[in-house]
Amino acid sequence: MSTFIAACRRQPVEHTPIWIMRQAGRYLPEYRELRSRVDFEALTHKAELAAEVTIQPLRRFELDAAILFSDIMTPVQGMGVDLFFDPGPVVRNPIRTDAQIDALPQLVPERDVPFVLESIKLIRPELPRGAPLIGFAGGPFTLLCYLVSGKPSKEFGIARSFLYSQPESAERLLDHLADAMAAYLGAQAAAGAQALMLFESWAGLLAPREFSRFALRAVRRTMAALRKRTDVPLIYYVNQGSALMEVVADLDVDVIGVDWRSPLSQVSRVLGPGKAVQGNLDPAALFAPPGELERHADLVLQEGRAAPGHIFNLGHGIWPETSPDAVARLVDHVHASSSKGRR
Ligand code: 1CP
């Protein structure tokens, strides 16, 4: 079994596995080169190109997992929502009425996003070192943020006020997205994805009560459906979720991913012995001078030893300005340092 899957399952590992959120993308010269010729949507819609971009970071670095190159809005496009990327997702007609919610079709992945499943099949045999492939989707609430607000935003005020002004409509939309993402992730596992991750990038916008009522209720629905369908590890990434750990502790997933704001030992204490943790170096730490970066990585490794399983990662996506050399040093250091201090 790969170190990544073993750590997800809270089993002993010979070194702490590491992968990097947004590892395929704009900080890599080979991605920028391809991207200068092909627009982002074409990259995500052409199975061969998405497969190539997925594999790029694993050729350069000894990463322990690959993540499918796609976007959280790709299945939403597959449901017929008209949107474009600039560079974040922009929805031409934001969804704010019951009529729009009721008109959303259910996602049939094999019909609506066949290129995603095709790229998974192309990627699997090409991955170096037998690295496992992570499939992913956006958390229903994070998708709602983009669908209702219509574009990226710091506070997503329009989406958040929607929860208060039209709570029942919000729940209907979330249920629909929860079912669509269960179908989408289930199809990814069937096509060969070896772990599934749900990104709740905007979890931290909500207080625990609203997070539970809206975001978590929908995620439970997705994860419960997936547990019936597949036995691959399930990961829930909760960005800016320090105040939300108590309420996610009883979610039926294998791994909780967190940002850099709380130490992993503290996160794990709240989550308990049934959850592995993933994270949580500040993406800004990759700008520290050599020696310092390694010291910051060691602090994360040390915190992670308090958890029953630890997958090293950044606390959020890598910045486009990051030097690939810093990534190489980080990956090699995490492997060397964690195999010395074996658990
Ligand atoms: O110009 C370009 O090349 C497009 C930039 C880009 C890229 C490289 C976008 C638009 N999406 C992606 C790929 C992507 N998106 C991946 C695969 C790459 C990898 O991880 O290796 C993944 C997993 C995502 C997921 C994603 N998209 C999230 C969740 C993760 C996170 O960072 O929080 C979110 C919130 C999005 C929305 C989105 N799509 C693109 C951008 C620039 C954004 C963020 C917009 C915002 O700030 O609100």
Residues whose N, C-alpha, C, O or C-beta is under 5 A from the ligand:
A	BS01	1CP	M21 R22 Q23 A24 G25 F40 I67 L68 F69 S70 D71 I72 F85 P87 G88 P89 P152 S153 F199 S201 G317
